[in-house]
Amino acid sequence: MNKVASDSYSLYEQFVPREKHLQSKLETFTIEGYDSLFRHFLARMRRKSKGIANLR
């Protein structure tokens, strides 16, 4: 992997070399959209807990 794309959070500058770091919303916009869809569909697979009222 040649480049690392992230938002402009200042902490990334300490861990990622400047020449490999892309700070731009253009690079992260698509990834965040896919992550949102992934979380949406995974939430439907989560086991529903049973409340105390339903155990009687």
N, C-alpha and C positions, 0 to 999 in steps of 0.2 A: 504494500500500500504506500503510495507516494505522498498523499496529502491527507490532512485531517481537517474536516469541516466542522465548525461549531459556531455558536452565537458569540457575542462579544463579551462574554463573562471573563473578567480579568484574571481569574485563577488559572485558566488554561495556559496563559503565557508562561507560567512557571514550569509547566510539565511538557509542553509541546514546543519543539524548536520553531523559531519564527519562520524559517524557510519552508517548513512543511505545514504551517497552520493557515487555513483559510477562515477568516471571520466574516461571514456574510449570511444574511437570511436567504439569499438566492440558493445557496448550496444546501441549507438545512430544511427548506420549506417542504420539499417532496418527502424527505425521510420522516419528518414530523407528521405529515398527512398519513403515511402508511402506518406509522406507529399508532396513531389514533384509531384507524380502522381495525388494526390488530387487537388493541385493547377492547374495542367495542364488541368484537365477535368472541373474544376469550371470556368476557364477562358473562356471556350467555351460557357458557359451559360450566361455570362455577356451581358447586353443589349448594343448594339452598338449605339453610339451617332450619331446624324445626323449633318453633317457640314452645314455651312451657304450656301454653293453652292447647296446643295441638297434640301434646303427648298424652292427654287424658282420654 
